[in-house]
């Protein structure tokens, strides 16, 4: 969810320039008699940007028309469902939640323009897809804006900010857990070669750091294959990995690239286990020609149990989501969106109890959530901005026979290597 369209430095520089230009054109916070500014409401609660006597405004910067359109749609609809249910129960702090959505289509200019447009109007962002875009606004968030951002991205480069909080394992830690699964359950052993196909840019480089660390611990050799998000045919990569004699493959790319890699490998009888990061699978792939191969030789790591998990929260969410959006595909974007919305909601409830719904009050409230359970198998510790909220990963396997198209093959766990790894 954080895949750049150019090399990391070039994209970062271009985004930084865009941030500077857009910030210059919109530098004032909204204030005034509607309560959308610093002040104290009639109920004695301090209010700030995005908060009135009657409403708490949140933003969602999503991708509903670009490379992650399927994910963006699921995340957004789950968050809209959360807002609807919270408001039906009376809201938070006597105020109704309002979620304003902007589709950036995974375009840097649109993403940063949307941030600049909404930032003066909202208390924070319950969604921001695209870690290059989040990283680009990070200096502005940390230096002036200070609004809470919960990105749907898991790059370690986003750690360290008290306002931008990664929910779950970062890509490097997640990849370490994925390699541990290959070692313990798929026959990979010391002396073997491990292939790694990864997107250029922040996502791929962060995942590669994890595979190299895990390989060093286990005595493996990593064979790298760097690709671009526009590369959809993995035939050349499969041929190169076969020639190198790799015994397993990690893929840190998008669902389309993972499906191509597995499909080509199966067709050419290159039958090695393949495991991906959490953003390298979508259940819609099971309806493609690669579907049967994915069910047999593909796994992926996840920061949560799947949408079809047998937990009370998962069962209720599935029923509520299907009632709200009949006929829509179930996927883990729903889990990601619901988890982020619930974390933001809990921070708002704590801030209300502290009588401080300013951005500073909301940020402080979030730091008190050191054992937040969103109902999908992992407990999140949000007290340390320098650390991911968890080092545990769930290993899932595509399976069209279960709701959401994925089943759990390893429960939430952090490998020894993941626990010892120094993030960042």
N, C-alpha and C positions, 0 to 999 in steps of 0.2 A: 504494500500500500504506500510505499514510499519510493517508487522507482522513478529515477530521473530520466529525462529524455536526452540529456547530454552528459558528458563526463562531469564528475562531481564538482570540480573547481569552477568550470565554466558556468554550470547551472547556478551554483551558489552565488557567483559574482553577478550574474544577470538578475537573479531574484533580489539580491541586496540592493541593486540599483532601482528595481521596480518598487521595493519597499520604501526607499528614500523618496522617490517621486510621488508615490501615492500618499505617503504620510505628509508630504509638504502641502498637498492639496486638501487635506482634511485633518486638521490638528487640534480641533477643539472638542471637548466633551459636551454632550447634550445635558443641559441643566434647565431649570425653570420650575414653574408652578405645578407641573404634573408630578413632581416628586422624583423625576429622573435626574437626580444629582445629589450631592452631599446634603444631608439634613436629617432631621428626626421626625418620624411619622407620628400620627396621633396615638399609635399603640406603644410608643416609646422605643421603637426599633430604628436604629440608624439606617438610613438608606443611601445608596450610591448610584452609580451609573447603571441603568437598566432596571432599576427598582422603583416602583411607585407604591402608593398606598394600596393599590388594588392588583398589581401585577409584578411578576419577575420575568424579565425578558431574557431569553437565551438564544444563541445563534448556532447554526449548523452549516458548515461549509463542506459540501459533499460532491461526489462525482456520480451523476445519474445519466450521463450521456457519453462518457469517455471509457477508458480502458477498464475502470472498476465500476461500471454502471450497475452491474448486478449487486455488488457489495453495497454501493451507496444507497440503492433503493431499499435494501433490507435494513441497513443501519437506520436510515431515516424513518422508515415506517415503524420500526420498533420504538424509536424515540418519540414519535408522534403518538403511538399507543400509550407509552408511559405517561406522557403529558396529559392525555385524555383521561386516563384512569386516576391520576393524582388530582386533577381538577374536579373530577366527579366526586372525589372523596373530600373535597373542601380546599384543595390546594395546599400550599406550604406557607406557613406563617400568615394565614388568612389572606393569601394572595394567590391568584391564578397564574399558572405557568404559561408563558407564550414562547413558542419555538419558531423562529424565523429561519427559513431554509434558503440557501443559495447554491445552485448547481454550477460548479466551476469546470466541469467536464475534463478534469485533470489537465487544465491549461494554466500555466504559471501566471499569466497576466490576469486572467479571470479570477483565479484563487486569491491573489493579493488585492485585487480591486474589491472583491467581495469582503475580505477581511477589513479593509479600510472603510468600506461602507457601513458595515454592521458594528464594528468595534465601539464607536461612540454611543451606540444605542442599546447594548446588551451587557448583562452582568458578566458573561463569559460564554464559552463555546463548549457545548456538549459533544460536538463532533467537528473534526477537521481532518479530512482524508488527504494524504500526501505529505510525507515527512520532509521532502525538500522544501515544500511551501511553509510548513510549520517551522523548520529550521531557519528559513529566511526571515520570518517575523519574530523569531526568538529574541534578538537584541531589543526590539521595540517592545515586546511583551515584558521582558525583564526590566527594561530601563524606564518606561513611561506608562504603558497601558495597565499592566499588572492584573489583567483579567484571567481567570482560570480557563485553561484550555485542556481538554481531554481528547487527544488525537487518536484516530483509528490508524495508528502507525506504531511500530515497535523498534525504532532505531535507537541505539545507545547514544547517538549524538543529541537526542532530545532530553537526556538526563541532566540533572544539575540545576534546572530551573525550579523555583518554588511555585511557579504558576503553570507550567506545562508538565503534566503528569502522565507517564506511560503506565497503562494498566496491563499487568502481566509481564511475562518474560520479554526481554529485548531479543532481537534476532540472533545475536551472538550466543546468548545463553540458550535460546531455543534450539539452535543448531547443535550445540554441545550435547543437549539431551537427545536430539535426533540421532547423532552419531553413537551415543551410548546404546540406544535401542538396536542399531545395526550390529554393534559389537556383542551385545548380550543375547539377542534373539534372532539375528539373521546371518550368523556365521562369519562376520567380519573379524579379522584377527591381526595381531601384530605382524608386520612385514607386508601386509596387503596395500594395494593402491586404492584410494578413495577418490572418485570423480566428484567434481563440484561445478555445476553449471549455475551461473549467477548473473544477475543484471549488473551492468555497470552502474556506478553511483552508490549512494549511501546505503541502501538496503543490501545490495549484493556484497559490498565491501564489509559491512558489519557482520553479515552471515559468514563470510569467508574467514573473518577473524576467529569466529567460533569453531569452524571446522579445522582450522590450522591448530588451534589450541588443543582441541580434542585429539587430533591426529598426533600431536607431539606427546601427549600423555599416553597414548595407546600404541605408539610405534608404527603409525600409518604414514603413507606418503600421499599428499593431496595433488591430484591432477586437475588443473584449473581450465575451465572453459567460460570465458567472459562473453556475454551477449548483450544486445540492446533490446529494449522493450518492443521495438518494431520487428525483431527477429522472431518469426513464428514457426519456421521449419527447423527442427532440431536434427535433421539427418546428418549434417556435417559433424555436429557435436557427438552424436552417438558413434559415428565412425571413428572419430578421434579417441574416444574413451575406450572403445573396443580394442583399437590398435595398441593403446597404452596398457591394456590388461587390467583395468580396474575391476574390483570385485563388488562394488556398490556405488551408488550415485546419490549425492545431495543436490536438490534443485531449489535455488533461491530466485524465483522468477514469478511470473503470473500463471494463472490456471491454463491459459492457452499453450504456453511453452511447456508446462509440465505434461499436458496431455499429448503434445507432439512427441516429446522425448520418450514417454512410456510407450506410446503407440508405435513409434519407429523401432524402439528396442525390441518390442514383442514381435513385430513383423519380421525382423532380421535375426530372430532367435538369440538376441543378446539378453539373456534372462537373468539379470542381476537385480537385487532389490533397489528400489528408488524411494527416497524419502524427501519430502518438501517442507518448506516453512509454512506457516499458517495461511499466508496469502497465496499459496500455490495450488489451491484447489477450490472448485465450485461444484456443487452437486449436479449442475446442468451438464457437466462433462460426461456424466454417466449415460446420457442420451446420444453421445457422439460415437463414431466408430472406435474410439479409444476406450470406451467404457469397460468392456470385458477385461482388457489388459490392466486398467487402473484397479479393478477389483482384485486382481491376482498378484500384482507386483508393485503396488504403490501404497505408501503410507505418508502421513504428514503430521507434524507437530502442531499443537494448538495451545493457546493460553487458557483454555477452558474445556469443560466437557461439551459435547455437541448439543445442538438444539433438541435432538431426540433422546437426550439422557433421561434416565428414570429417577428424576428428583421432583419434589413437589413444585418447585419454581419452574422447572422446564416443562412439566406437564401442563401447568396452568398457562404458561406463556404460549405454548403451542396452540392450546384451545382458544385463547383470547386472540392470538394473531390470526388464526384461520377464520375466526368469526369476523374480525375487522377487515381482513383482506382475503376473501375467499378465492381459492384457486391459485394463490401465490406460492411459489416454491419456498420450502423451509431450508435455511442455510445458517451458517454460523455468523453471518453478518447481523442476524437478529440478536444473537447472544451478545456480540460486541456492542451493538447499539443500546440494548437494554442495560448491560453492565455499566456503560459510561453514564447513561441517564440516571441510573440508580445511585451511582457514586456521587454525581453532582447533586442529586436530590438529598442524599444524606448530609452532604456538606452544607446545603441550604438549611436543613432542619437544625443542625448544630449551630449555625450562625444565627438563626432565629432565636434559639434558646439563649444565646449570648447577647441578644439584642443588637446585633451588628450585621446588617446585610450590605455593607459596603464591600467593594472588591477585597480590601484588606481583611475584613472579617470573614468572608467566604474562604479566602486562601488559608487563614489561620485555622478555620474549622476543619478544612480538609486534612491538615496535618495531625488532627486528633484521631483520624480513622486508621487505626493500626491493626484492626482485625475485621475488615469488611468482607462479608460473605454475600456475594450476589446470587448465590444459589446454583452455581455451576461448577462446584468441585474445588475451587481454589479460594483461599483466604488472602485478601489483599492488604498489605501494610503500606499505607500512604504517608507515613510519618517522616520518611527520609527522601528528599527530592533527588539525591544523588544515586539512588538505587531503584531498580525496577520493583514494582509492587509484589512480585513473586519470582522465584527461580524455578518453579515447577512447570512442567509441560505434560500435556496429555497426548498420547499417540493414538491417532485415528486411522481407520482404513475405509476407503470408499466401499459402500455396500448399498445397492439400490433397494434392498429388501427392508431397510429400516427407515423411519421418519428422518428426513434431512439428508439421507444418502450417505451416512457415515456412522461407523460403529467404533466404540472404544476398545482398543487392544492393550493399552497400558494406562492404568489410572494415574492421576496427578502425582508426579514424582520429580525430584531434582537429583540428577546424577551426582556422584562424588566430584566429578570434574566441574560440573556447573556450580556446585557449592564453593569450590576452591577458586574459581575464576574471578579475576578482578575486572569488573565491568568498567569500560571507559578508558 
